[in-house]
Amino acid sequence: MSDTGSDTKRKTTTRLKVAKPRLYKVILVNDDFTPREFVLVILKAVFRMSEEQGYNVMMTAHQKGKCVVAVYSRDIAETKAKEAIDLAKQAGFPLMFVTEPED
């Protein structure tokens, strides 16, 4: 004795939501020792900025003490900051970049 209408099975599917990776800001910290021309070279070479973009970022950091250069995933942000710091150290300048999570 089977009821064909009441033996219906429902399949449930579970969908997982993958969280987007957290983004990190690369921040240029102002110092009084690194020449402006060198800061521009770093911003153009490492962060692929134009002359005008680099100048605006540099001047904002100079006036406010720091400035967000770019926002990337964590690995890329840390790599870019380290590359810029290493280039500055090789040239004998104390130029500093830090990374921090975006709000």
C-alpha positions as CSV (number, residue, x, y, z in Angstrom):
1,M,0.0,0.0,0.0
2,S,1.7,3.1,-1.2
3,D,0.4,6.5,-1.6
4,T,2.3,8.0,-4.5
5,G,1.3,11.6,-3.6
6,S,2.5,11.6,0.0
7,D,6.0,10.0,-0.4
8,T,7.5,13.2,-2.0
9,K,11.0,14.0,-0.7
10,R,12.3,17.5,-0.8
11,K,16.0,18.1,-1.4
12,T,17.5,21.0,0.4
13,T,20.6,22.7,-0.8
14,T,22.9,24.8,1.3
15,R,24.7,27.7,-0.2
16,L,27.8,29.0,1.5
17,K,28.5,32.7,1.3
18,V,32.1,33.4,0.7
19,A,33.2,36.5,2.5
20,K,35.1,39.1,0.5
21,P,38.7,39.5,1.6
22,R,39.3,42.4,3.9
23,L,41.0,45.4,2.2
24,Y,44.1,47.1,3.6
25,K,45.2,50.7,3.1
26,V,48.8,51.5,2.3
27,I,49.6,54.8,4.0
28,L,52.5,57.1,3.3
29,V,53.9,58.6,6.5
30,N,55.5,62.0,6.3
31,D,59.2,62.6,7.3
32,D,61.4,65.6,7.1
33,F,64.4,63.9,5.5
34,T,63.3,62.2,2.3
35,P,63.4,64.6,-0.7
36,R,60.1,65.2,-2.5
37,E,61.6,64.1,-5.8
38,F,62.5,60.7,-4.4
39,V,59.0,60.3,-2.9
40,L,57.5,60.9,-6.3
41,V,59.8,58.3,-7.9
42,I,58.6,55.7,-5.4
43,L,55.0,56.6,-5.8
44,K,55.3,56.4,-9.6
45,A,57.4,53.2,-9.7
46,V,55.7,51.1,-6.9
47,F,52.2,52.4,-7.0
48,R,52.0,53.3,-10.7
49,M,50.8,56.8,-10.1
50,S,51.0,59.7,-12.5
51,E,53.1,62.7,-11.7
52,E,50.1,64.7,-10.6
53,Q,48.6,61.9,-8.5
54,G,51.9,61.3,-6.8
55,Y,52.4,65.0,-6.1
56,N,48.9,65.2,-4.6
57,V,49.5,62.2,-2.3
58,M,52.9,63.5,-1.3
59,M,51.6,67.0,-0.4
60,T,48.7,65.6,1.5
61,A,51.1,63.4,3.6
62,H,53.3,66.5,4.0
63,Q,50.5,68.7,5.3
64,K,48.5,66.2,7.3
65,G,51.3,63.8,8.5
66,K,50.1,60.8,6.5
67,C,48.0,59.9,3.4
68,V,46.4,56.8,2.0
69,V,48.2,55.9,-1.1
70,A,46.1,52.9,-2.3
71,V,43.8,50.1,-1.0
72,Y,44.6,46.4,-1.8
73,S,44.0,43.0,-0.4
74,R,46.3,42.3,2.6
75,D,49.1,40.4,0.8
76,I,49.4,43.0,-2.0
77,A,49.3,46.0,0.4
78,E,52.0,44.5,2.6
79,T,54.1,43.6,-0.5
80,K,53.8,47.1,-2.0
81,A,54.6,48.8,1.3
82,K,57.7,46.6,1.9
83,E,58.9,47.2,-1.7
84,A,58.7,50.9,-1.3
85,I,60.4,50.9,2.1
86,D,63.2,48.6,0.8
87,L,63.8,51.0,-2.2
88,A,64.0,53.9,0.2
89,K,66.5,52.1,2.5
90,Q,68.7,51.2,-0.5
91,A,68.8,54.9,-1.3
92,G,69.5,55.8,2.3
93,F,66.2,57.5,3.1
94,P,63.8,56.8,6.1
95,L,60.7,56.9,4.0
96,M,57.9,54.9,5.7
97,F,54.8,53.2,4.5
98,V,52.4,51.3,6.8
99,T,49.4,49.1,6.2
100,E,46.2,49.0,8.2
101,P,42.7,47.5,7.7
102,E,40.2,49.6,5.9
103,D,37.1,50.6,7.9
